[in-house]
């Protein structure tokens, strides 16, 4: 999705999934956890998944605590968004990318673990 784009459509979901599919051998079934965002349910997205050896696993509505990615948003909010005043989307995008690079290099850092533990996930 283009940073200036305001909506996420099923075409954007398909583009991302095609990139993801290319990273793994076609013989491997991919299990992808999704929330109930409407583009995830589009008939073209579902048809693509069936043709490409991909299985959707939907989180129940109002059960974000079942989604393993949620615990990563707390540190992101704390270290990138809290007290920030970015002038434009590109500046915010750069800050998020820098945080992700730092976070990936420092995955056992005490500050990250402390923030991650603030949210309970299954």
Biopython code that builds the backbone (N, CA, C, O; Angstrom):
import numpy as np
from Bio.PDB.StructureBuilder import StructureBuilder

atoms = [
    (1, "UNK", "N", (0.833, -1.171, 0.000)),
    (1, "UNK", "CA", (0.000, 0.000, 0.000)),
    (1, "UNK", "C", (0.880, 1.236, 0.000)),
    (1, "UNK", "O", (1.862, 1.305, 0.739)),
    (2, "UNK", "N", (0.541, 2.182, -0.801)),
    (2, "UNK", "CA", (1.255, 3.446, -0.888)),
    (2, "UNK", "C", (1.011, 4.240, 0.396)),
    (2, "UNK", "O", (-0.124, 4.287, 0.869)),
    (3, "UNK", "N", (2.043, 4.866, 0.975)),
    (3, "UNK", "CA", (1.862, 5.585, 2.241)),
    (3, "UNK", "C", (0.788, 6.667, 2.179)),
    (3, "UNK", "O", (0.150, 6.945, 3.195)),
    (4, "UNK", "N", (0.567, 7.288, 1.012)),
    (4, "UNK", "CA", (-0.432, 8.344, 0.906)),
    (4, "UNK", "C", (-1.847, 7.804, 0.735)),
    (4, "UNK", "O", (-2.811, 8.557, 0.880)),
    (5, "UNK", "N", (-1.990, 6.539, 0.434)),
    (5, "UNK", "CA", (-3.289, 5.940, 0.196)),
    (5, "UNK", "C", (-4.082, 5.851, 1.496)),
    (5, "UNK", "O", (-3.552, 5.415, 2.518)),
    (6, "UNK", "N", (-5.338, 6.257, 1.462)),
    (6, "UNK", "CA", (-6.143, 6.300, 2.674)),
    (6, "UNK", "C", (-6.903, 5.001, 2.938)),
    (6, "UNK", "O", (-7.241, 4.717, 4.087)),
    (7, "UNK", "N", (-7.177, 4.216, 1.915)),
    (7, "UNK", "CA", (-7.959, 2.994, 2.071)),
    (7, "UNK", "C", (-7.117, 1.769, 1.738)),
    (7, "UNK", "O", (-6.205, 1.819, 0.913)),
    (8, "UNK", "N", (-7.448, 0.675, 2.401)),
    (8, "UNK", "CA", (-6.831, -0.607, 2.065)),
    (8, "UNK", "C", (-7.906, -1.423, 1.363)),
    (8, "UNK", "O", (-8.999, -1.616, 1.894)),
    (9, "UNK", "N", (-7.592, -1.890, 0.187)),
    (9, "UNK", "CA", (-8.564, -2.635, -0.602)),
    (9, "UNK", "C", (-8.096, -4.076, -0.767)),
    (9, "UNK", "O", (-6.969, -4.423, -0.414)),
    (10, "UNK", "N", (-8.972, -4.899, -1.303)),
    (10, "UNK", "CA", (-8.605, -6.300, -1.496)),
    (10, "UNK", "C", (-7.413, -6.428, -2.442)),
    (10, "UNK", "O", (-6.635, -7.374, -2.317)),
    (11, "UNK", "N", (-7.251, -5.493, -3.389)),
    (11, "UNK", "CA", (-6.110, -5.534, -4.303)),
    (11, "UNK", "C", (-4.795, -5.365, -3.528)),
    (11, "UNK", "O", (-3.786, -5.987, -3.860)),
    (12, "UNK", "N", (-4.823, -4.518, -2.494)),
    (12, "UNK", "CA", (-3.628, -4.301, -1.675)),
    (12, "UNK", "C", (-3.302, -5.553, -0.874)),
    (12, "UNK", "O", (-2.134, -5.914, -0.724)),
    (13, "UNK", "N", (-4.329, -6.211, -0.362)),
    (13, "UNK", "CA", (-4.134, -7.457, 0.380)),
    (13, "UNK", "C", (-3.527, -8.504, -0.552)),
    (13, "UNK", "O", (-2.584, -9.202, -0.179)),
    (14, "UNK", "N", (-4.066, -8.611, -1.751)),
    (14, "UNK", "CA", (-3.540, -9.583, -2.723)),
    (14, "UNK", "C", (-2.085, -9.288, -3.088)),
    (14, "UNK", "O", (-1.275, -10.210, -3.185)),
    (15, "UNK", "N", (-1.751, -8.037, -3.288)),
    (15, "UNK", "CA", (-0.361, -7.678, -3.618)),
    (15, "UNK", "C", (0.590, -8.118, -2.517)),
    (15, "UNK", "O", (1.640, -8.698, -2.794)),
    (16, "UNK", "N", (0.223, -7.845, -1.269)),
    (16, "UNK", "CA", (1.059, -8.253, -0.142)),
    (16, "UNK", "C", (1.185, -9.768, -0.079)),
    (16, "UNK", "O", (2.281, -10.291, 0.122)),
    (17, "UNK", "N", (0.073, -10.478, -0.250)),
    (17, "UNK", "CA", (0.090, -11.933, -0.165)),
    (17, "UNK", "C", (0.932, -12.563, -1.272)),
    (17, "UNK", "O", (1.591, -13.580, -1.055)),
    (18, "UNK", "N", (0.908, -11.964, -2.440)),
    (18, "UNK", "CA", (1.730, -12.483, -3.538)),
    (18, "UNK", "C", (3.215, -12.361, -3.213)),
    (18, "UNK", "O", (3.993, -13.266, -3.514)),
    (19, "UNK", "N", (3.606, -11.263, -2.608)),
    (19, "UNK", "CA", (5.003, -11.088, -2.179)),
    (19, "UNK", "C", (5.342, -12.136, -1.124)),
    (19, "UNK", "O", (6.392, -12.775, -1.187)),
    (20, "UNK", "N", (4.460, -12.303, -0.172)),
    (20, "UNK", "CA", (4.679, -13.283, 0.904)),
    (20, "UNK", "C", (4.781, -14.702, 0.345)),
    (20, "UNK", "O", (5.648, -15.472, 0.760)),
    (21, "UNK", "N", (3.916, -15.044, -0.577)),
    (21, "UNK", "CA", (3.911, -16.403, -1.148)),
    (21, "UNK", "C", (5.236, -16.708, -1.838)),
    (21, "UNK", "O", (5.722, -17.837, -1.769)),
    (22, "UNK", "N", (5.825, -15.716, -2.503)),
    (22, "UNK", "CA", (7.089, -15.919, -3.221)),
    (22, "UNK", "C", (8.252, -16.223, -2.278)),
    (22, "UNK", "O", (9.276, -16.748, -2.716)),
    (23, "UNK", "N", (8.113, -15.906, -1.014)),
    (23, "UNK", "CA", (9.198, -16.138, -0.042)),
    (23, "UNK", "C", (9.284, -17.587, 0.411)),
    (23, "UNK", "O", (10.270, -17.975, 1.038)),
    (24, "UNK", "N", (8.271, -18.395, 0.107)),
    (24, "UNK", "CA", (8.227, -19.789, 0.563)),
    (24, "UNK", "C", (7.968, -20.706, -0.619)),
    (24, "UNK", "O", (7.284, -20.333, -1.573)),
    (25, "UNK", "N", (8.521, -21.906, -0.547)),
    (25, "UNK", "CA", (8.336, -22.888, -1.611)),
    (25, "UNK", "C", (6.850, -23.199, -1.778)),
    (25, "UNK", "O", (6.104, -23.262, -0.801)),
    (26, "UNK", "N", (6.437, -23.389, -3.015)),
    (26, "UNK", "CA", (5.016, -23.628, -3.322)),
    (26, "UNK", "C", (4.472, -24.879, -2.634)),
    (26, "UNK", "O", (3.266, -24.983, -2.405)),
    (27, "UNK", "N", (5.344, -25.827, -2.303)),
    (27, "UNK", "CA", (4.866, -27.050, -1.653)),
    (27, "UNK", "C", (4.486, -26.799, -0.188)),
    (27, "UNK", "O", (3.764, -27.598, 0.408)),
    (28, "UNK", "N", (4.958, -25.713, 0.382)),
    (28, "UNK", "CA", (4.640, -25.401, 1.781)),
    (28, "UNK", "C", (3.296, -24.690, 1.883)),
    (28, "UNK", "O", (3.060, -23.681, 1.219)),
    (29, "UNK", "N", (2.425, -25.229, 2.720)),
    (29, "UNK", "CA", (1.155, -24.554, 2.980)),
    (29, "UNK", "C", (1.441, -23.420, 3.956)),
    (29, "UNK", "O", (2.115, -23.611, 4.968)),
    (30, "UNK", "N", (0.925, -22.249, 3.642)),
    (30, "UNK", "CA", (1.065, -21.109, 4.535)),
    (30, "UNK", "C", (-0.211, -20.959, 5.348)),
    (30, "UNK", "O", (-1.314, -21.026, 4.806)),
    (31, "UNK", "N", (-0.058, -20.757, 6.639)),
    (31, "UNK", "CA", (-1.176, -20.464, 7.527)),
    (31, "UNK", "C", (-1.035, -19.009, 7.927)),
    (31, "UNK", "O", (-0.047, -18.627, 8.554)),
    (32, "UNK", "N", (-2.011, -18.200, 7.571)),
    (32, "UNK", "CA", (-1.930, -16.767, 7.832)),
    (32, "UNK", "C", (-3.066, -16.356, 8.760)),
    (32, "UNK", "O", (-4.237, -16.624, 8.491)),
    (33, "UNK", "N", (-2.698, -15.703, 9.853)),
    (33, "UNK", "CA", (-3.674, -15.229, 10.824)),
    (33, "UNK", "C", (-4.161, -13.856, 10.372)),
    (33, "UNK", "O", (-3.366, -12.950, 10.124)),
    (34, "UNK", "N", (-5.471, -13.721, 10.270)),
    (34, "UNK", "CA", (-6.094, -12.480, 9.824)),
    (34, "UNK", "C", (-7.179, -12.053, 10.800)),
    (34, "UNK", "O", (-7.784, -12.880, 11.483)),
    (35, "UNK", "N", (-7.411, -10.757, 10.852)),
    (35, "UNK", "CA", (-8.575, -10.290, 11.592)),
    (35, "UNK", "C", (-9.754, -10.269, 10.614)),
    (35, "UNK", "O", (-9.641, -10.770, 9.495)),
    (36, "UNK", "N", (-10.855, -9.704, 11.024)),
    (36, "UNK", "CA", (-12.065, -9.751, 10.199)),
    (36, "UNK", "C", (-12.266, -8.497, 9.356)),
    (36, "UNK", "O", (-13.400, -8.112, 9.069)),
    (37, "UNK", "N", (-11.173, -7.867, 8.965)),
    (37, "UNK", "CA", (-11.203, -6.709, 8.091)),
    (37, "UNK", "C", (-11.815, -7.134, 6.750)),
    (37, "UNK", "O", (-11.421, -8.159, 6.194)),
    (38, "UNK", "N", (-12.758, -6.371, 6.234)),
    (38, "UNK", "CA", (-13.533, -6.797, 5.063)),
    (38, "UNK", "C", (-12.696, -7.191, 3.835)),
    (38, "UNK", "O", (-13.072, -8.153, 3.165)),
    (39, "UNK", "N", (-11.589, -6.515, 3.493)),
    (39, "UNK", "CA", (-10.822, -6.976, 2.325)),
    (39, "UNK", "C", (-10.259, -8.392, 2.476)),
    (39, "UNK", "O", (-9.983, -9.055, 1.476)),
    (40, "UNK", "N", (-10.086, -8.856, 3.710)),
    (40, "UNK", "CA", (-9.605, -10.225, 3.919)),
    (40, "UNK", "C", (-10.650, -11.259, 3.496)),
    (40, "UNK", "O", (-10.307, -12.409, 3.220)),
    (41, "UNK", "N", (-11.908, -10.863, 3.444)),
    (41, "UNK", "CA", (-13.005, -11.775, 3.105)),
    (41, "UNK", "C", (-13.444, -11.664, 1.645)),
    (41, "UNK", "O", (-14.374, -12.355, 1.227)),
    (42, "UNK", "N", (-12.795, -10.814, 0.876)),
    (42, "UNK", "CA", (-13.194, -10.609, -0.518)),
    (42, "UNK", "C", (-13.072, -11.924, -1.293)),
    (42, "UNK", "O", (-12.144, -12.699, -1.061)),
    (43, "UNK", "N", (-13.996, -12.170, -2.199)),
    (43, "UNK", "CA", (-14.023, -13.434, -2.955)),
    (43, "UNK", "C", (-12.732, -13.668, -3.735)),
    (43, "UNK", "O", (-12.297, -14.813, -3.857)),
    (44, "UNK", "N", (-12.110, -12.621, -4.265)),
    (44, "UNK", "CA", (-10.865, -12.783, -5.017)),
    (44, "UNK", "C", (-9.707, -13.169, -4.092)),
    (44, "UNK", "O", (-8.832, -13.944, -4.481)),
    (45, "UNK", "N", (-9.703, -12.634, -2.882)),
    (45, "UNK", "CA", (-8.663, -12.977, -1.910)),
    (45, "UNK", "C", (-8.815, -14.443, -1.499)),
    (45, "UNK", "O", (-7.832, -15.180, -1.418)),
    (46, "UNK", "N", (-10.055, -14.855, -1.241)),
    (46, "UNK", "CA", (-10.302, -16.251, -0.862)),
    (46, "UNK", "C", (-9.948, -17.204, -1.998)),
    (46, "UNK", "O", (-9.371, -18.265, -1.760)),
    (47, "UNK", "N", (-10.286, -16.834, -3.221)),
    (47, "UNK", "CA", (-9.966, -17.689, -4.379)),
    (47, "UNK", "C", (-8.454, -17.798, -4.560)),
    (47, "UNK", "O", (-7.935, -18.879, -4.838)),
    (48, "UNK", "N", (-7.750, -16.678, -4.403)),
    (48, "UNK", "CA", (-6.293, -16.700, -4.521)),
    (48, "UNK", "C", (-5.690, -17.641, -3.482)),
    (48, "UNK", "O", (-4.798, -18.428, -3.800)),
    (49, "UNK", "N", (-6.168, -17.565, -2.251)),
    (49, "UNK", "CA", (-5.638, -18.418, -1.176)),
    (49, "UNK", "C", (-5.809, -19.892, -1.523)),
    (49, "UNK", "O", (-4.892, -20.693, -1.338)),
    (50, "UNK", "N", (-6.974, -20.238, -2.021)),
    (50, "UNK", "CA", (-7.246, -21.632, -2.373)),
    (50, "UNK", "C", (-6.314, -22.121, -3.482)),
    (50, "UNK", "O", (-5.844, -23.257, -3.445)),
    (51, "UNK", "N", (-6.054, -21.274, -4.452)),
    (51, "UNK", "CA", (-5.188, -21.634, -5.585)),
    (51, "UNK", "C", (-3.706, -21.672, -5.204)),
    (51, "UNK", "O", (-2.902, -22.281, -5.909)),
    (52, "UNK", "N", (-3.344, -21.032, -4.101)),
    (52, "UNK", "CA", (-1.931, -20.861, -3.765)),
    (52, "UNK", "C", (-1.504, -21.544, -2.480)),
    (52, "UNK", "O", (-0.494, -21.173, -1.883)),
    (53, "UNK", "N", (-2.268, -22.544, -2.050)),
    (53, "UNK", "CA", (-1.875, -23.376, -0.912)),
    (53, "UNK", "C", (-1.730, -22.543, 0.371)),
    (53, "UNK", "O", (-0.788, -22.713, 1.144)),
    (54, "UNK", "N", (-2.705, -21.634, 0.566)),
    (54, "UNK", "CA", (-2.707, -20.752, 1.730)),
    (54, "UNK", "C", (-3.994, -20.988, 2.511)),
    (54, "UNK", "O", (-5.081, -21.053, 1.937)),
    (55, "UNK", "N", (-3.857, -21.113, 3.811)),
    (55, "UNK", "CA", (-5.003, -21.345, 4.691)),
    (55, "UNK", "C", (-5.163, -20.135, 5.604)),
    (55, "UNK", "O", (-4.216, -19.729, 6.278)),
    (56, "UNK", "N", (-6.357, -19.566, 5.623)),
    (56, "UNK", "CA", (-6.658, -18.437, 6.506)),
    (56, "UNK", "C", (-7.040, -18.951, 7.889)),
    (56, "UNK", "O", (-7.740, -19.954, 8.025)),
    (57, "UNK", "N", (-6.571, -18.253, 8.894)),
    (57, "UNK", "CA", (-6.979, -18.511, 10.273)),
    (57, "UNK", "C", (-7.450, -17.164, 10.799)),
    (57, "UNK", "O", (-6.643, -16.278, 11.076)),
    (58, "UNK", "N", (-8.765, -17.019, 10.933)),
    (58, "UNK", "CA", (-9.339, -15.743, 11.368)),
    (58, "UNK", "C", (-9.408, -15.677, 12.891)),
    (58, "UNK", "O", (-9.786, -16.645, 13.552)),
    (59, "UNK", "N", (-9.038, -14.525, 13.431)),
    (59, "UNK", "CA", (-9.215, -14.321, 14.870)),
    (59, "UNK", "C", (-10.692, -14.011, 15.102)),
    (59, "UNK", "O", (-11.326, -13.377, 14.259)),
    (60, "UNK", "N", (-11.242, -14.446, 16.222)),
    (60, "UNK", "CA", (-12.633, -14.123, 16.515)),
    (60, "UNK", "C", (-12.807, -12.608, 16.690)),
    (60, "UNK", "O", (-11.887, -11.915, 17.124)),
    (61, "UNK", "N", (-13.972, -12.119, 16.353)),
    (61, "UNK", "CA", (-14.280, -10.711, 16.544)),
    (61, "UNK", "C", (-14.126, -10.361, 18.024)),
    (61, "UNK", "O", (-14.519, -11.133, 18.899)),
    (62, "UNK", "N", (-13.555, -9.197, 18.289)),
    (62, "UNK", "CA", (-13.322, -8.695, 19.656)),
    (62, "UNK", "C", (-12.397, -9.602, 20.466)),
    (62, "UNK", "O", (-12.550, -9.707, 21.683)),
    (63, "UNK", "N", (-11.445, -10.253, 19.811)),
    (63, "UNK", "CA", (-10.501, -11.119, 20.524)),
    (63, "UNK", "C", (-9.074, -10.828, 20.061)),
    (63, "UNK", "O", (-8.331, -11.745, 19.711)),
    (64, "UNK", "N", (-8.699, -9.556, 20.061)),
    (64, "UNK", "CA", (-7.368, -9.187, 19.596)),
    (64, "UNK", "C", (-6.273, -9.857, 20.418)),
    (64, "UNK", "O", (-5.159, -10.041, 19.928)),
    (65, "UNK", "N", (-6.575, -10.222, 21.656)),
    (65, "UNK", "CA", (-5.595, -10.887, 22.512)),
    (65, "UNK", "C", (-5.184, -12.253, 21.961)),
    (65, "UNK", "O", (-4.189, -12.818, 22.414)),
    (66, "UNK", "N", (-5.924, -12.791, 20.997)),
    (66, "UNK", "CA", (-5.539, -14.058, 20.366)),
    (66, "UNK", "C", (-4.551, -13.856, 19.219)),
    (66, "UNK", "O", (-3.962, -14.819, 18.727)),
    (67, "UNK", "N", (-4.375, -12.628, 18.801)),
    (67, "UNK", "CA", (-3.490, -12.332, 17.697)),
    (67, "UNK", "C", (-2.089, -12.054, 18.241)),
    (67, "UNK", "O", (-1.885, -11.074, 18.958)),
    (68, "UNK", "N", (-1.132, -12.904, 17.906)),
    (68, "UNK", "CA", (0.231, -12.822, 18.447)),
    (68, "UNK", "C", (0.950, -11.516, 18.102)),
    (68, "UNK", "O", (1.923, -11.165, 18.769)),
    (69, "UNK", "N", (0.507, -10.807, 17.101)),
    (69, "UNK", "CA", (1.174, -9.560, 16.721)),
    (69, "UNK", "C", (0.847, -8.426, 17.693)),
    (69, "UNK", "O", (1.597, -7.453, 17.780)),
    (70, "UNK", "N", (-0.255, -8.540, 18.418)),
    (70, "UNK", "CA", (-0.701, -7.446, 19.280)),
    (70, "UNK", "C", (0.335, -7.018, 20.316)),
    (70, "UNK", "O", (0.451, -5.828, 20.610)),
    (71, "UNK", "N", (1.084, -7.956, 20.869)),
    (71, "UNK", "CA", (2.064, -7.599, 21.901)),
    (71, "UNK", "C", (3.209, -6.759, 21.338)),
    (71, "UNK", "O", (3.959, -6.150, 22.101)),
    (72, "UNK", "N", (3.352, -6.720, 20.020)),
    (72, "UNK", "CA", (4.408, -5.909, 19.410)),
    (72, "UNK", "C", (3.970, -4.467, 19.187)),
    (72, "UNK", "O", (4.806, -3.586, 18.988)),
    (73, "UNK", "N", (2.659, -4.223, 19.219)),
    (73, "UNK", "CA", (2.163, -2.867, 19.012)),
    (73, "UNK", "C", (2.360, -1.982, 20.231)),
    (73, "UNK", "O", (2.516, -0.769, 20.088)),
    (74, "UNK", "N", (2.358, -2.560, 21.426)),
    (74, "UNK", "CA", (2.540, -1.770, 22.644)),
    (74, "UNK", "C", (3.913, -1.085, 22.641)),
    (74, "UNK", "O", (3.980, 0.129, 22.833)),
    (75, "UNK", "N", (5.018, -1.831, 22.430)),
    (75, "UNK", "CA", (6.311, -1.145, 22.369)),
    (75, "UNK", "C", (6.405, -0.156, 21.208)),
    (75, "UNK", "O", (7.016, 0.903, 21.351)),
    (76, "UNK", "N", (5.810, -0.485, 20.069)),
    (76, "UNK", "CA", (5.834, 0.424, 18.930)),
    (76, "UNK", "C", (5.167, 1.750, 19.311)),
    (76, "UNK", "O", (5.697, 2.823, 19.023)),
    (77, "UNK", "N", (4.007, 1.667, 19.956)),
    (77, "UNK", "CA", (3.321, 2.894, 20.404)),
    (77, "UNK", "C", (4.193, 3.678, 21.376)),
    (77, "UNK", "O", (4.317, 4.898, 21.271)),
    (78, "UNK", "N", (4.802, 2.958, 22.330)),
    (78, "UNK", "CA", (5.604, 3.634, 23.360)),
    (78, "UNK", "C", (6.843, 4.291, 22.765)),
    (78, "UNK", "O", (7.119, 5.453, 23.063)),
    (79, "UNK", "N", (7.592, 3.579, 21.936)),
    (79, "UNK", "CA", (8.876, 4.072, 21.459)),
    (79, "UNK", "C", (8.795, 4.937, 20.196)),
    (79, "UNK", "O", (9.736, 5.673, 19.901)),
    (80, "UNK", "N", (7.699, 4.865, 19.452)),
    (80, "UNK", "CA", (7.614, 5.625, 18.207)),
    (80, "UNK", "C", (6.520, 6.689, 18.250)),
    (80, "UNK", "O", (6.725, 7.807, 17.778)),
    (81, "UNK", "N", (5.370, 6.352, 18.808)),
    (81, "UNK", "CA", (4.229, 7.259, 18.717)),
    (81, "UNK", "C", (4.027, 8.158, 19.934)),
    (81, "UNK", "O", (3.608, 9.307, 19.796)),
    (82, "UNK", "N", (4.324, 7.639, 21.123)),
    (82, "UNK", "CA", (4.063, 8.373, 22.352)),
    (82, "UNK", "C", (4.843, 9.696, 22.372)),
    (82, "UNK", "O", (6.066, 9.712, 22.233)),
    (83, "UNK", "N", (4.118, 10.790, 22.545)),
    (83, "UNK", "CA", (4.742, 12.111, 22.621)),
    (83, "UNK", "C", (5.304, 12.613, 21.304)),
    (83, "UNK", "O", (6.089, 13.561, 21.291)),
    (84, "UNK", "N", (4.919, 11.998, 20.203)),
    (84, "UNK", "CA", (5.469, 12.392, 18.900)),
    (84, "UNK", "C", (4.589, 13.441, 18.231)),
    (84, "UNK", "O", (3.429, 13.632, 18.594)),
    (85, "UNK", "N", (5.166, 14.104, 17.257)),
    (85, "UNK", "CA", (4.438, 15.088, 16.458)),
    (85, "UNK", "C", (5.059, 15.110, 15.069)),
    (85, "UNK", "O", (5.707, 16.083, 14.682)),
    (86, "UNK", "N", (4.856, 14.033, 14.327)),
    (86, "UNK", "CA", (5.446, 13.921, 13.002)),
    (86, "UNK", "C", (4.746, 14.883, 12.050)),
    (86, "UNK", "O", (3.526, 15.042, 12.097)),
    (87, "UNK", "N", (5.526, 15.516, 11.194)),
    (87, "UNK", "CA", (4.984, 16.526, 10.283)),
    (87, "UNK", "C", (4.229, 15.924, 9.105)),
    (87, "UNK", "O", (3.293, 16.530, 8.584)),
    (88, "UNK", "N", (4.640, 14.724, 8.688)),
    (88, "UNK", "CA", (3.982, 14.098, 7.538)),
    (88, "UNK", "C", (4.151, 12.587, 7.627)),
    (88, "UNK", "O", (4.962, 12.092, 8.411)),
    (89, "UNK", "N", (3.386, 11.858, 6.824)),
    (89, "UNK", "CA", (3.383, 10.401, 6.875)),
    (89, "UNK", "C", (4.758, 9.796, 6.604)),
    (89, "UNK", "O", (5.127, 8.796, 7.220)),
    (90, "UNK", "N", (5.506, 10.385, 5.700)),
    (90, "UNK", "CA", (6.832, 9.857, 5.373)),
    (90, "UNK", "C", (7.761, 9.869, 6.583)),
    (90, "UNK", "O", (8.553, 8.947, 6.776)),
    (91, "UNK", "N", (7.661, 10.906, 7.386)),
    (91, "UNK", "CA", (8.474, 11.006, 8.599)),
    (91, "UNK", "C", (8.085, 9.919, 9.602)),
    (91, "UNK", "O", (8.954, 9.300, 10.218)),
    (92, "UNK", "N", (6.786, 9.688, 9.765)),
    (92, "UNK", "CA", (6.297, 8.628, 10.645)),
    (92, "UNK", "C", (6.742, 7.264, 10.121)),
    (92, "UNK", "O", (7.200, 6.422, 10.894)),
    (93, "UNK", "N", (6.610, 7.043, 8.821)),
    (93, "UNK", "CA", (6.997, 5.769, 8.225)),
    (93, "UNK", "C", (8.488, 5.506, 8.469)),
    (93, "UNK", "O", (8.868, 4.380, 8.791)),
    (94, "UNK", "N", (9.321, 6.513, 8.321)),
    (94, "UNK", "CA", (10.758, 6.362, 8.556)),
    (94, "UNK", "C", (11.031, 6.007, 10.020)),
    (94, "UNK", "O", (11.869, 5.152, 10.305)),
    (95, "UNK", "N", (10.331, 6.656, 10.939)),
    (95, "UNK", "CA", (10.519, 6.376, 12.368)),
    (95, "UNK", "C", (10.118, 4.937, 12.691)),
    (95, "UNK", "O", (10.797, 4.265, 13.468)),
    (96, "UNK", "N", (9.032, 4.465, 12.106)),
    (96, "UNK", "CA", (8.580, 3.088, 12.340)),
    (96, "UNK", "C", (9.603, 2.104, 11.768)),
    (96, "UNK", "O", (9.939, 1.115, 12.420)),
    (97, "UNK", "N", (10.098, 2.365, 10.561)),
    (97, "UNK", "CA", (11.104, 1.482, 9.955)),
    (97, "UNK", "C", (12.377, 1.437, 10.785)),
    (97, "UNK", "O", (12.960, 0.367, 10.963)),
    (98, "UNK", "N", (12.818, 2.583, 11.295)),
    (98, "UNK", "CA", (14.013, 2.616, 12.143)),
    (98, "UNK", "C", (13.787, 1.828, 13.432)),
    (98, "UNK", "O", (14.666, 1.096, 13.886)),
    (99, "UNK", "N", (12.600, 1.988, 14.014)),
    (99, "UNK", "CA", (12.289, 1.237, 15.237)),
    (99, "UNK", "C", (12.318, -0.264, 14.959)),
    (99, "UNK", "O", (12.892, -1.028, 15.735)),
    (100, "UNK", "N", (11.707, -0.686, 13.861)),
    (100, "UNK", "CA", (11.660, -2.119, 13.538)),
    (100, "UNK", "C", (13.065, -2.670, 13.332)),
    (100, "UNK", "O", (13.371, -3.765, 13.803)),
    (101, "UNK", "N", (13.924, -1.928, 12.635)),
    (101, "UNK", "CA", (15.321, -2.381, 12.465)),
    (101, "UNK", "C", (16.010, -2.513, 13.823)),
    (101, "UNK", "O", (16.670, -3.518, 14.088)),
    (102, "UNK", "N", (15.858, -1.507, 14.680)),
    (102, "UNK", "CA", (16.463, -1.550, 16.013)),
    (102, "UNK", "C", (15.887, -2.698, 16.830)),
    (102, "UNK", "O", (16.622, -3.422, 17.502)),
    (103, "UNK", "N", (14.570, -2.861, 16.769)),
    (103, "UNK", "CA", (13.889, -3.899, 17.546)),
    (103, "UNK", "C", (14.335, -5.289, 17.120)),
    (103, "UNK", "O", (14.525, -6.164, 17.964)),
    (104, "UNK", "N", (14.502, -5.500, 15.826)),
    (104, "UNK", "CA", (14.940, -6.801, 15.333)),
    (104, "UNK", "C", (16.367, -7.131, 15.771)),
    (104, "UNK", "O", (16.708, -8.301, 15.941)),
    (105, "UNK", "N", (17.192, -6.116, 15.951)),
    (105, "UNK", "CA", (18.560, -6.337, 16.416)),
    (105, "UNK", "C", (18.635, -6.488, 17.934)),
    (105, "UNK", "O", (19.612, -7.023, 18.458)),
    (106, "UNK", "N", (17.614, -6.023, 18.636)),
    (106, "UNK", "CA", (17.622, -5.993, 20.101)),
    (106, "UNK", "C", (16.398, -6.683, 20.691)),
    (106, "UNK", "O", (15.788, -6.165, 21.626)),
    (107, "UNK", "N", (16.037, -7.833, 20.160)),
    (107, "UNK", "CA", (14.780, -8.475, 20.542)),
    (107, "UNK", "C", (14.706, -8.895, 22.006)),
    (107, "UNK", "O", (13.610, -9.126, 22.516)),
    (108, "UNK", "N", (15.832, -8.999, 22.690)),
    (108, "UNK", "CA", (15.828, -9.374, 24.113)),
    (108, "UNK", "C", (16.083, -8.174, 25.027)),
    (108, "UNK", "O", (16.331, -8.339, 26.222)),
    (109, "UNK", "N", (16.022, -6.980, 24.467)),
    (109, "UNK", "CA", (16.261, -5.768, 25.251)),
    (109, "UNK", "C", (15.189, -5.663, 26.345)),
    (109, "UNK", "O", (14.006, -5.871, 26.078)),
    (110, "UNK", "N", (15.602, -5.345, 27.557)),
    (110, "UNK", "CA", (14.693, -5.313, 28.714)),
    (110, "UNK", "C", (13.516, -4.359, 28.505)),
    (110, "UNK", "O", (12.399, -4.669, 28.919)),
    (111, "UNK", "N", (13.738, -3.224, 27.882)),
    (111, "UNK", "CA", (12.655, -2.259, 27.671)),
    (111, "UNK", "C", (11.585, -2.822, 26.739)),
    (111, "UNK", "O", (10.393, -2.601, 26.957)),
    (112, "UNK", "N", (12.000, -3.541, 25.710)),
    (112, "UNK", "CA", (11.044, -4.153, 24.784)),
    (112, "UNK", "C", (10.242, -5.228, 25.502)),
    (112, "UNK", "O", (9.014, -5.251, 25.418)),
    (113, "UNK", "N", (10.931, -6.116, 26.207)),
    (113, "UNK", "CA", (10.251, -7.208, 26.906)),
    (113, "UNK", "C", (9.278, -6.671, 27.953)),
    (113, "UNK", "O", (8.185, -7.211, 28.125)),
    (114, "UNK", "N", (9.671, -5.620, 28.643)),
    (114, "UNK", "CA", (8.801, -5.025, 29.663)),
    (114, "UNK", "C", (7.504, -4.502, 29.019)),
    (114, "UNK", "O", (6.415, -4.718, 29.549)),
    (115, "UNK", "N", (7.628, -3.823, 27.890)),
    (115, "UNK", "CA", (6.451, -3.291, 27.209)),
    (115, "UNK", "C", (5.605, -4.415, 26.615)),
    (115, "UNK", "O", (4.378, -4.369, 26.700)),
    (116, "UNK", "N", (6.233, -5.412, 26.023)),
    (116, "UNK", "CA", (5.499, -6.531, 25.439)),
    (116, "UNK", "C", (4.683, -7.264, 26.491)),
    (116, "UNK", "O", (3.567, -7.710, 26.224)),
    (117, "UNK", "N", (5.238, -7.385, 27.675)),
    (117, "UNK", "CA", (4.548, -8.121, 28.745)),
    (117, "UNK", "C", (3.352, -7.384, 29.310)),
    (117, "UNK", "O", (2.600, -7.949, 30.104)),
    (118, "UNK", "N", (3.162, -6.135, 28.917)),
    (118, "UNK", "CA", (1.999, -5.365, 29.380)),
    (118, "UNK", "C", (0.697, -5.857, 28.755)),
    (118, "UNK", "O", (-0.387, -5.614, 29.284)),
    (119, "UNK", "N", (0.816, -6.546, 27.635)),
    (119, "UNK", "CA", (-0.378, -7.074, 26.980)),
    (119, "UNK", "C", (-0.268, -8.586, 26.957)),
    (119, "UNK", "O", (0.776, -9.146, 26.624)),
    (120, "UNK", "N", (-1.346, -9.224, 27.309)),
    (120, "UNK", "CA", (-1.371, -10.691, 27.346)),
    (120, "UNK", "C", (-1.954, -11.202, 26.035)),
    (120, "UNK", "O", (-3.016, -10.768, 25.590)),
    (121, "UNK", "N", (-1.235, -12.127, 25.440)),
    (121, "UNK", "CA", (-1.731, -12.782, 24.226)),
    (121, "UNK", "C", (-1.709, -14.280, 24.460)),
    (121, "UNK", "O", (-0.954, -14.789, 25.289)),
    (122, "UNK", "N", (-2.547, -14.971, 23.716)),
    (122, "UNK", "CA", (-2.633, -16.427, 23.861)),
    (122, "UNK", "C", (-1.421, -17.101, 23.284)),
    (122, "UNK", "O", (-1.321, -18.327, 23.318)),
]
sb = StructureBuilder()
sb.init_structure("model")
sb.init_model(0)
sb.init_chain("A")
sb.init_seg("    ")
for serial, (resi, resn, name, xyz) in enumerate(atoms, 1):
    if name == "N":
        sb.init_residue(resn, " ", resi, " ")
    sb.init_atom(name, np.array(xyz, "f"), 0.0, 1.0, " ", f" {name:<3s}", serial, name[0])
structure = sb.get_structure()
